Amino acid sequence: MTKRLSRTILAVVLIFALSITAYAVPAGAGTEQYTNTSVLTDGLTYTNTIYSNDTYGREESFLLELSRNSSVQPMVMACDTIYGGLTISQCVAWAESQGYHVVAAVNTDFFNSSRVPLGMVVENGIYKSSPSGQNAVAFQPDGRVTVSEAPSVEITLTNHGSDTDAANDGKTVSFESFNKMRTASGGLYLYSEAFSTVSTRTTGDGWFVRFRILDGEMTASGTVELEVTECTETSGAVPIGEGNLVLTAAASGGLRAEYEKFAVGDKVTLQTVCSDPVLAAAEQVTGCGDILVSGGQVTDSAAWDGELTDVHPRTVLGVKSDGTLVLYVVDGRQSNYSGGVSLTMLAEELKALDCVTVVNLDGGGSSAMSVRLPGYDTCKTVNRPSDGKERSCGAYLLLVTEETGGRADRLHIVEDGNLLLAGSTMNLHTVATDRAVTTVQTPSDVTVTAKLGTVSDGKYHAPAAGGIDTITLRSPSTGTTGTGTVHVVDQVSGLTVKDDSGKTVTSLRLKPGQTVQLTPSVYQYGRAVLSTLDAYTYTVTGDAGTVSDTGLFTAGENYGATGTIVVSGGGQSVTVSVSIPAVFTDVAGTWCEEYVTRLQNLGIVNGTSATTFSPNDKLRRGDFMVMLYNAAGRPEVTGSGGFADVADTDYFAAAVNWAARNGIALGTGDGNFAPSAYLTREQAFTFLYRALPALGVTAPDGAESLLDAFADAGEVADYARIPAATLIAHNIVGGADGKLTPRDDLTRAQMAKMVCTALDLVEG
């Protein structure tokens, strides 16, 4: 999340849960609906939790806990350079290309529009960016995590002159801005190559003093010996270069006197002094926002950044009373998935869970957590960023380890945490990881047992009742063990049924003997629940056909038969209506059979009897509206079309009212629609032309000159000329024997062809 540089304190917080059983939180994120904890390696666990609360609905969080005695250690990384930023996946990849073995990562610290962190950065002891009034988190080599409130790091340059010119001897310059974006009136700025391998990224006129590093390196408290190699005034940016530092100020800043304290050849001592001695000794430091909990108590919320107190996605850091580091991300800004939480909710949640210190890191679309889960070759982003993709950020906190060896240390199931419908079966995949959470060869004698269900032939068979099942893995020959969890669900919140094409269905129109495989899907806590076909019950009513125990439906042999299939599972049921429409004997073998059959199967048209369609009958205006309305999917209709001759009880009322309210049916000009009147072809052209957008068809208007190809073009009414030309241009209408016959009555067969051809143009 970007913030203005003038902001000095930023905010957010956190929640989390470790137990595998659900419990209610009196004042926090909400009530746990689902939680699953995985031990990644000694001292490091990962927990995924789904909450619900009355105010914001569903919430989903992701939690890492790192104990002080773990071989995994925190490491701050401001991407490849301070300037520019990377996504979390890019930063992990960059770190691994530099030889680090990353186990997990989260985003840290706010940043400006150039992705430069607003706060302090120390990476492996190297000072890379100044605090600029922001709070900071320090990670000590012994595992301690401490928070420093608005620390400062003062930089002093003391000039010793040169062997040939002592004029500048004893002159000093002091400032704090290091590797930040230079502003017109922001004072002095110092840049190292850690800022950018390209240049200082400065704009406008300014002066620059380049130093070559003779001895030492940049730390939060220390000295570096320098030599001036260049003094210049120029516009824009200048290269920094390896082994160099560049001091600069904008020409408008009124600091030219500071520039004149240096000359080429001068020897200079740079000294950094950190206001917090604990921070000064830290190997890793990141900036942060508001301190939400201090000394085990929630801080004064009035001091929190008011722009951040509302509901948002969050990234938060906490420290428990035993020194355990807590990293927490909660998704948000996503309707029906995760709304996000307020700072107050998060602060109370962490406090109740024994965090004595809590600070906000960042939030919004920046919030991201990446974890090396068992069975994966690298880290993967486990949350769902609200931008819809990973956002480039200024800095990250990586959890890294130096463990090597490749020997199996822990056993896992890849399916850990899955939701499974009671009575279903699921494949189990066993993997082994070493202490670095790298996948290694799995011992050949691993046994897998379940507490509630059964395991055989690599499959887990869920019990008939719901429950949280513990899967235990053990290798007798190596002594390697592990556990996993399967959440067996017998009550779900939603059920849908799909056909062979993968389309969700509530009705089927089939031919005699036709088969359809019904595939149910169920959901709970806003998440898909795995299931197998034999975990559902299938019941057929009527004489529509038969169904197997696994949902394979076979239609009966009788035309005109109807019935239903009721699919039940997890306490939910879906009813699918089934019909076997009669074959219209009077269209068999005719030119219109294809069109009529298609519209019949789509439920757009019916016959004039169980076995006839009457293709040559004239079509009435009200019936044509019904067909267009059916083709549009029968959308909800509100309000009347205003026609005096259309009563609410008429079978065509909804269709005519829909057409009127969508500008398709304008009436006969006397307040009536004349629904029982026969429809002329040019009236049909006009109705269909106006209905094309409602059918999902994009059809640019055709040129009127297209009508000239027909001998009776002059008979087309003015109102119908553009509609007719457009339908001709898109091959919906073609005429016959060189004529359009615009004033003839439209037949049912002609209607079928026009509507079918139009539907062929529907995008997607």
ZICOR-V644409 format. One record per backbone hydrogen bond with DSSP energy under -0.5 kcal/mol. CO is the residue of the C=O (numbers start at 1). NH is the residue of the N-H. If there is no record, write none. Layout:
co=(CO/CO)
nh=(NH/NH)
This chain:
co=(1/4/10/14/23/24/30/31/34/36/38/38/41/43/44/44/45/46/47/48/49/50/50/51/52/53/57/58/59/60/61/62/63/64/65/65/66/67/71/73/75/77/77/81/86/87/88/89/90/91/92/93/94/95/95/96/100/101/103/104/105/106/108/110/111/112/114/115/116/120/121/121/122/122/123/125/126/129/131/135/136/137/138/138/139/139/140/144/146/148/148/151/152/154/155/156/156/157/157/158/159/161/165/166/168/171/173/175/177/178/183/183/189/190/191/192/192/194/195/204/205/206/207/208/209/210/210/211/212/212/215/218/222/224/225/225/226/227/228/230/232/234/238/241/243/244/245/246/247/248/249/250/251/255/255/256/258/259/263/266/267/268/268/269/269/270/271/272/273/275/276/277/279/283/284/285/286/288/290/290/292/293/294/297/299/300/301/305/306/309/312/313/314/315/315/316/317/318/319/319/320/324/325/326/327/328/329/330/334/334/338/339/341/342/343/344/345/346/347/348/349/350/351/354/354/356/357/358/358/359/360/362/363/364/368/369/369/370/371/371/373/380/383/385/393/395/396/396/397/398/398/399/399/400/401/410/412/413/415/418/419/420/421/424/426/428/429/431/432/433/433/434/438/440/443/445/447/449/454/456/458/459/459/460/460/461/463/467/467/469/469/470/470/471/472/473/474/474/475/480/481/482/484/485/486/486/487/488/489/494/496/497/498/499/503/506/508/508/511/514/516/516/518/519/521/522/523/523/524/527/528/529/530/532/533/537/539/541/541/544/546/548/551/551/552/553/554/555/556/557/558/561/562/563/564/565/565/566/566/567/568/569/570/572/574/574/575/576/577/578/579/579/580/583/584/584/587/590/592/593/594/595/596/597/598/599/599/600/611/611/612/612/614/615/617/619/620/621/622/623/624/625/626/627/628/629/630/643/645/647/650/652/653/654/655/656/657/658/659/659/660/664/671/672/674/675/677/678/679/680/681/682/683/684/685/686/687/688/689/691/692/692/693/696/697/703/704/705/706/707/710/712/713/717/717/718/718/720/721/722/723/724/725/726/727/727/728/736/738/739/741/742/744/746/747/748/749/750/751/752/753/754/755/756/758/759)
nh=(111/7/290/350/32/26/25/52/50/48/40/46/44/67/40/41/65/38/63/36/61/33/34/59/31/57/53/339/51/331/49/329/47/327/45/67/325/70/402/400/398/79/396/85/393/91/92/93/94/95/96/97/98/98/100/99/102/401/372/399/370/397/395/118/3/115/84/117/112/287/128/129/124/285/126/127/123/121/134/288/148/286/140/146/283/284/143/140/138/136/150/133/275/273/175/158/271/159/173/269/170/267/162/169/171/159/157/155/190/130/186/250/248/179/246/195/196/82/83/236/251/234/249/232/247/229/230/245/214/227/225/127/272/270/214/215/268/212/265/210/208/206/200/244/213/193/211/191/209/189/207/253/254/258/259/260/261/262/266/228/160/226/270/158/271/224/156/222/154/277/280/281/282/125/139/122/137/135/292/360/299/358/297/294/301/303/304/308/309/343/341/364/330/361/362/328/359/326/356/357/323/320/66/318/64/316/62/314/337/338/334/333/312/346/347/348/349/350/351/352/353/355/354/321/356/296/319/292/293/317/289/315/366/367/107/382/383/105/373/380/376/371/385/388/86/108/77/398/106/75/400/103/104/73/101/433/431/416/418/487/530/489/424/462/460/430/414/412/440/409/410/437/434/432/446/476/474/472/461/459/428/456/461/426/462/454/423/469/488/471/486/451/472/484/449/482/447/476/479/475/411/473/471/417/469/488/420/467/422/523/521/505/519/502/499/577/510/579/514/555/518/553/520/498/496/529/493/494/527/524/530/522/421/535/536/568/566/544/564/556/554/551/518/553/548/516/546/513/513/559/561/580/543/578/541/567/576/539/568/574/537/572/492/569/567/576/577/565/508/563/510/581/560/585/587/588/590/593/596/597/598/599/600/601/602/604/605/603/585/586/608/609/617/749/748/679/624/625/626/627/628/629/630/631/632/634/633/646/647/650/653/656/657/658/659/660/661/662/664/665/663/666/644/668/677/622/621/680/746/684/685/686/687/688/689/690/691/692/692/695/695/697/696/763/699/706/707/708/709/710/713/715/716/720/721/721/722/724/725/726/727/728/729/730/732/733/731/739/711/736/744/682/681/619/751/752/753/754/755/756/757/758/759/760/761/762)
